[in-house]
Amino acid sequence: MTQNTRYDLGLEKLAEIDGHTGQAVVDSLADIAPDFARLIVEFPFGDIYTRPGLDLRAREIATIAALAAMGNAAPQLRVHIHAGLNVGLTRTEITEILIQIAVYAGFPAALNGLFAAKAVFAERDAA
């Protein structure tokens, strides 16, 4: 697969999953690290999210859980909570994902994730 194909596939998948939020992240890197922005589009979205085997809901469940468990990726977690809602996860499912990680990543990580979800839900309610 050529780089342009990977990039084009990645942009298409990014728009499907994240809408304008994902593009805003890419755009925010244009003046400091445009090559890194291209990598973000090509690798996760052009190579990984387009793979068969998991649907977008399952991929976002895994992503939300991983980012919340890290405990230090709140901006990315918020983007992927939006993405989860965009691909069909419910607020209840997202809340349950974040409660589930308390068992494996600890209460602070789960609590931080829940606060990120609360902010995303409020943002969507206001829009």
Secondary structure as UniProt FT lines:
FT   HELIX           3..18
FT   HELIX           20..28
FT   TURN            29..32
FT   HELIX           34..40
FT   HELIX           41..48
FT   TURN            49..50
FT   TURN            52..53
FT   HELIX           56..70
FT   HELIX           74..86
FT   TURN            87..88
FT   HELIX           91..105
FT   HELIX           107..126
//
